Amino acid sequence: MTTLPPFQTLLDEYAPDVMGVLRGAVGRNDADDCFQETFLAALRAYPKLKDDGNLRGWLLTIAHRKAIDHHRANGRQPIPVAEVADVGVTDPEPGDGIWAVVGALPPKQRAAVALRSGSDLPHAEIAAALGCSPEAARRSLHEGLKRLRKELA
Amino acid sequence: MKASLERLADRANDEGLLDVAYTISDSPFGPLLLAATPKGLVKVSLPGHDPEEALEDLAARVSPRLLEAPARLEETRRELDLYFEGKLTEFELPLDWQLSKDFRRRALRAIDRIPYGRTRSYTEIARSAGNERAVRAAGTACGSNPIPIVVPCHRVLRTSGGLGGYGGGLPMKEALLELEGIR
């Protein structure tokens, strides 16, 4: 017999955090797709989840992986087509303000900054989401923020 | 955010990941919690019962993959609205009986066959469920009815004609009987 709370309570409590992190990590335009993928993956795994002690950290870890998947998919080789459409493919990034600068950070720094600013995670949880030590998370965050300050100064 | 959440409920449903959909629906008696599985309506929680508790119970007994998804319950709402207006005498909703077992389920199925505007006694229900002497158990089955209103346990009365009990309170039982032209 499971004691997991109704999945809806996870949405009620953590959906804004997850969306915030994803907006930072992949940009406003693609955040919703990653949001869907994150919660569908969570829903798929949920009934078998053994440890429900840190559901927020669990969700943010999935969100982080989906953001990485998203970046990988965008970096794939272009597919050859017979005819090239005469409409240019525009970059989905809105490219305005601070997130454009965040988007230009190296991946680890970018993720650390997104996790911190999107949901105010402590270093230990950023580390868990990134799969690195808290010390490395602190360093990525520090470097990322330093670079941001420099770029935006 | 609202659009994202609606899209999620739709996609979860399409991918077979929505085990229990629920919504809170208005009624003349107060808010009703309605919950359905892919098989059918599984739970109606009457006003005066804590919906949080009902949801936790569903998560434990049916599945924790439980989401607020009003679109999945539109037909249920429609039929209930018509019923409360006196314009519907027989629900056509598919039902999921999984929350009741054995004698209780047989008793509830017997209750489900009581026609609109008619009543039965607890003794008659006990007999239909296969044990005429289990009158008290028939009463318990009514009390534990997971799908009240739609499975019309309000149509079960004491042999003496007394009201018996009701999960939504006796005034609600009386009002439902009145709506159906009884009493």
Boltz contact constraints between the chains, C-beta under 6 A:
constraints:
  - contact:
      token1: [A, 2]
      token2: [B, 64]
      max_distance: 6.0
  - contact:
      token1: [A, 4]
      token2: [B, 64]
      max_distance: 6.0
  - contact:
      token1: [A, 6]
      token2: [B, 55]
      max_distance: 6.0
  - contact:
      token1: [A, 6]
      token2: [B, 59]
      max_distance: 6.0
  - contact:
      token1: [A, 6]
      token2: [B, 66]
      max_distance: 6.0
  - contact:
      token1: [A, 7]
      token2: [B, 64]
      max_distance: 6.0
  - contact:
      token1: [A, 7]
      token2: [B, 65]
      max_distance: 6.0
  - contact:
      token1: [A, 7]
      token2: [B, 66]
      max_distance: 6.0
  - contact:
      token1: [A, 7]
      token2: [B, 67]
      max_distance: 6.0
  - contact:
      token1: [A, 8]
      token2: [B, 66]
      max_distance: 6.0
  - contact:
      token1: [A, 8]
      token2: [B, 67]
      max_distance: 6.0
  - contact:
      token1: [A, 8]
      token2: [B, 68]
      max_distance: 6.0
  - contact:
      token1: [A, 32]
      token2: [B, 4]
      max_distance: 6.0
  - contact:
      token1: [A, 35]
      token2: [B, 4]
      max_distance: 6.0
  - contact:
      token1: [A, 36]
      token2: [B, 8]
      max_distance: 6.0
  - contact:
      token1: [A, 36]
      token2: [B, 11]
      max_distance: 6.0
  - contact:
      token1: [A, 39]
      token2: [B, 8]
      max_distance: 6.0
  - contact:
      token1: [A, 43]
      token2: [B, 12]
      max_distance: 6.0
  - contact:
      token1: [A, 43]
      token2: [B, 17]
      max_distance: 6.0
  - contact:
      token1: [A, 43]
      token2: [B, 65]
      max_distance: 6.0
  - contact:
      token1: [A, 46]
      token2: [B, 64]
      max_distance: 6.0
  - contact:
      token1: [A, 47]
      token2: [B, 64]
      max_distance: 6.0
